[in-house]
C-alpha cells in the first residue's frame, strides 16, 4: 500500500494504532459502504469512525459517499 510515493507497511500501521485498536482491511463496493454506514443509525446514534471517506446523510440515511482518492463512490 502506498500514498504518493511513500510505502506504509502493515507493521508500521499497527504500531501507531491507539488504545489497542485493530486495523482491518476489506474491499467493499460503494453500495456495501453505504449499507454498513446506514447500519450505525439503527439505534439512533452514530457509532462508526471512518478515515479516508466522507458522507452526507439525513433522516432517511446515507445520501452520498465520497473517497479522498476517487471522489464519489
Secondary structure, DSSP 8 states (H G I E B T S, - for coil): -EETTEE--HHHHHHT-GGG---------HHHHHHHHHHTTTTSS-----SSEEEEEETTEEEEEEETTTEE-
